[in-house]
């Protein structure tokens, strides 16, 4: 039972989450950003970062992350082929793998949000280009699924059910979890079970929401710190 004192802050967080989504969806549609200037790193020896957005998100949802990491000197890559990322995890992982191959990226640090973290883990564990990826920092990723997914109207969302065969198979692969940092909110309205990943570095932040924390200074500081430590 959720205490009444927690209901209002959580309801507020839920509303702000959707306002954040609406803002970035409209912004991406009306003001498509040019990501090419992120490709040039300003720090010597800094590892390349590849951004993996969540489902129905363009890369622009991770724009605050891109700016922060680029300012820290990293070349930041956007996989345009993901589009709005509505394909299956294996299919989207294939798109990412081909991007890594075509651009001959090595020692890659993946930074992912939500479904992007599942795609990243698939690339790291089941792709012929897995050797190109060093580590991954995942933000609010449903590694164990979400109980809400079973009631979703779209198949692409129901794939996040804890009972989904593909998700269960990915979860059983524990070998690469030590190369993953899972950063997640204290309250995530879309992943009520949280994003704890066995064997990974798990960082629970005092943030609320699934989408909005992407632009939160606390999360950005942690992502920058973790990426810097992996370079």
C-alpha positions as CSV (number, residue, x, y, z in Angstrom):
1,X,0.0,0.0,0.0
2,X,1.4,3.4,-1.1
3,X,1.2,6.0,1.7
4,X,-1.0,9.0,0.8
5,X,2.0,11.3,1.4
6,X,3.8,9.6,-1.6
7,X,0.8,9.7,-4.0
8,X,0.9,13.4,-4.8
9,X,4.7,13.5,-5.6
10,X,4.4,10.4,-7.7
11,X,1.4,11.7,-9.6
12,X,3.2,14.9,-10.2
13,X,6.3,13.0,-11.5
14,X,4.0,11.0,-13.8
15,X,2.5,14.1,-15.3
16,X,5.9,15.8,-15.7
17,X,7.2,12.7,-17.4
18,X,4.6,12.9,-20.1
19,X,5.1,16.6,-20.5
20,X,8.8,15.9,-21.0
21,X,7.9,13.3,-23.7
22,X,5.5,15.7,-25.4
23,X,8.2,18.4,-25.5
24,X,10.8,16.3,-27.1
25,X,8.5,14.7,-29.6
26,X,7.3,18.1,-30.8
27,X,10.8,19.5,-30.6
28,X,12.2,16.6,-32.7
29,X,9.5,17.1,-35.3
30,X,9.6,20.8,-35.6
31,X,13.3,21.4,-34.9
32,X,15.3,18.4,-36.0
33,X,18.8,18.8,-34.6
34,X,22.0,18.3,-36.5
35,X,24.0,15.6,-34.6
36,X,27.1,15.7,-36.8
37,X,29.0,18.2,-34.6
38,X,28.9,15.7,-31.8
39,X,31.1,13.3,-33.8
40,X,34.3,15.2,-33.2
41,X,35.7,14.6,-29.7
42,X,37.7,17.3,-28.0
43,X,39.5,15.2,-25.5
44,X,42.6,13.2,-26.5
45,X,42.1,9.5,-26.2
46,X,38.4,9.7,-25.2
47,X,36.3,6.7,-26.2
48,X,33.5,7.0,-28.7
49,X,30.0,7.0,-27.2
50,X,27.0,5.6,-29.1
51,X,23.6,6.7,-28.0
52,X,20.7,4.2,-27.9
53,X,17.3,5.8,-27.2
54,X,14.2,4.0,-25.9
55,X,11.1,2.9,-27.8
56,X,9.3,5.5,-29.9
57,X,12.1,7.9,-29.1
58,X,14.4,9.6,-31.5
59,X,18.0,10.2,-30.5
60,X,17.0,13.8,-29.5
61,X,15.5,12.4,-26.3
62,X,19.2,11.9,-25.3
63,X,20.3,15.4,-26.5
64,X,21.1,16.5,-22.9
65,X,23.3,13.4,-22.5
66,X,25.0,14.0,-25.9
67,X,25.8,17.6,-25.0
68,X,27.2,16.7,-21.6
69,X,29.4,13.9,-22.9
70,X,30.6,15.9,-25.9
71,X,31.5,18.8,-23.7
72,X,33.6,16.2,-21.7
73,X,35.5,15.5,-24.9
74,X,33.8,12.3,-26.2
75,X,32.9,11.9,-29.8
76,X,29.2,11.0,-29.6
77,X,27.5,8.9,-32.3
78,X,23.8,8.7,-33.3
79,X,22.4,5.7,-35.0
80,X,20.0,7.3,-37.4
81,X,18.8,3.9,-38.7
82,X,17.0,3.3,-35.4
83,X,14.4,5.9,-36.3
84,X,11.8,5.9,-33.6
85,X,13.1,2.6,-32.4
86,X,9.8,0.6,-32.7
87,X,11.4,-2.6,-34.1
88,X,12.2,-5.7,-32.1
89,X,15.2,-5.7,-29.9
90,X,17.1,-8.2,-32.1
91,X,16.3,-6.1,-35.3
92,X,17.4,-2.9,-33.7
93,X,20.5,-4.5,-32.3
94,X,21.4,-5.6,-35.9
95,X,21.0,-1.9,-37.0
96,X,23.4,-0.8,-34.2
97,X,25.9,-3.6,-35.0
98,X,26.0,-2.6,-38.7
99,X,26.6,1.0,-37.7
100,X,29.6,-0.1,-35.5
101,X,31.0,-2.1,-38.3
102,X,30.5,0.5,-41.0
103,X,32.2,3.2,-38.9
104,X,34.8,0.8,-37.6
105,X,34.2,1.9,-34.0
106,X,36.3,0.2,-31.3
107,X,36.3,0.5,-27.5
108,X,32.7,1.8,-27.7
109,X,30.8,3.0,-24.7
110,X,27.1,2.6,-25.1
111,X,24.8,5.1,-23.3
112,X,21.2,3.9,-23.5
113,X,17.8,4.8,-22.2
114,X,15.0,2.3,-21.5
115,X,14.7,-0.2,-24.4
116,X,18.0,1.1,-25.6
117,X,19.6,-0.8,-22.7
118,X,18.1,-4.0,-23.9
119,X,19.4,-3.4,-27.4
120,X,22.8,-2.6,-26.0
121,X,22.9,-5.8,-24.0
122,X,21.9,-7.8,-27.0
123,X,24.7,-6.2,-29.1
124,X,27.1,-7.0,-26.3
125,X,26.0,-10.6,-25.9
126,X,24.6,-11.9,-29.2
127,X,26.2,-9.8,-32.0
128,X,29.2,-10.5,-34.3
129,X,30.3,-7.0,-33.5
130,X,30.1,-7.4,-29.7
131,X,33.9,-7.1,-29.5
132,X,33.7,-3.5,-30.5
133,X,31.8,-2.6,-27.3
134,X,33.7,-2.0,-24.1
135,X,30.9,-1.1,-21.6
136,X,27.4,0.3,-21.3
137,X,25.7,2.8,-19.1
138,X,21.9,2.2,-19.1
139,X,19.3,4.6,-17.8
140,X,15.9,3.3,-16.5
141,X,16.1,0.1,-18.6
142,X,13.5,-2.7,-17.9
143,X,16.1,-5.5,-17.7
144,X,13.5,-7.6,-15.9
145,X,10.5,-6.2,-17.9
146,X,7.5,-4.3,-16.6
147,X,4.3,-5.7,-15.2
148,X,2.4,-3.0,-17.0
149,X,3.5,-4.2,-20.4
150,X,1.1,-7.2,-20.3
151,X,-1.8,-4.7,-20.6
152,X,-0.3,-2.5,-23.3
153,X,-2.4,-2.2,-26.5
154,X,0.6,-2.5,-28.8
155,X,2.7,-5.6,-29.4
156,X,5.9,-3.6,-29.4
157,X,5.1,-2.6,-25.8
158,X,3.9,-6.0,-24.7
159,X,7.3,-7.4,-25.6
160,X,8.5,-5.8,-22.3
161,X,6.4,-8.2,-20.3
162,X,8.4,-10.1,-17.7
163,X,7.1,-13.3,-19.4
164,X,8.4,-12.4,-22.8
165,X,10.7,-15.2,-24.1
166,X,13.2,-12.9,-25.7
167,X,13.5,-10.8,-22.5
168,X,13.9,-13.8,-20.3
169,X,16.6,-15.2,-22.5
170,X,18.5,-11.9,-22.4
171,X,18.1,-11.7,-18.6
172,X,19.6,-15.2,-18.2
173,X,22.8,-14.0,-19.9
174,X,24.7,-12.9,-16.8
175,X,28.2,-13.1,-18.3
176,X,28.4,-9.5,-19.5
177,X,26.5,-7.8,-16.6
178,X,29.7,-6.8,-14.9
179,X,30.3,-4.5,-17.9
180,X,27.1,-2.7,-17.4
181,X,26.2,0.3,-15.2
182,X,22.4,0.5,-14.5
183,X,21.3,3.9,-13.4
184,X,17.7,4.3,-12.4
185,X,15.1,6.4,-10.6
186,X,13.8,5.9,-7.1
187,X,10.4,6.0,-8.7
188,X,9.8,5.0,-12.3
189,X,6.1,4.9,-13.2
190,X,6.8,2.6,-16.2
191,X,9.1,0.2,-14.5
192,X,7.6,-0.3,-11.0
193,X,10.0,-3.1,-10.2
194,X,13.0,-0.9,-10.9
195,X,16.1,-1.5,-13.1
196,X,18.3,-3.5,-10.8
197,X,20.6,-5.8,-12.8
198,X,22.3,-8.7,-11.1
199,X,26.1,-8.5,-11.3
200,X,26.1,-4.9,-12.7
201,X,27.0,-1.7,-11.1
202,X,23.6,-0.5,-9.9
203,X,23.1,3.2,-9.1
204,X,19.7,4.3,-7.7
205,X,19.2,8.0,-7.9
206,X,16.8,10.2,-5.9
207,X,15.0,11.1,-9.1
208,X,11.4,10.5,-10.2
209,X,10.2,9.5,-13.6
210,X,11.1,7.4,-16.6
211,X,11.9,10.1,-19.2
212,X,12.4,13.3,-17.4
213,X,15.5,12.3,-15.4
214,X,17.4,12.3,-18.7
215,X,17.6,16.0,-18.4
216,X,18.3,16.0,-14.6
217,X,21.6,17.4,-13.6
218,X,22.0,14.6,-11.0
219,X,21.7,11.9,-13.6
220,X,23.9,13.7,-16.2
221,X,26.6,14.0,-13.5
222,X,26.5,10.3,-12.8
223,X,26.5,9.3,-16.5
224,X,29.5,11.6,-17.2
225,X,31.3,10.2,-14.1
226,X,30.7,6.6,-15.2
227,X,31.6,7.1,-18.8
228,X,34.8,8.9,-17.7
229,X,35.7,6.0,-15.5
230,X,35.2,3.6,-18.4
231,X,37.3,5.5,-20.9
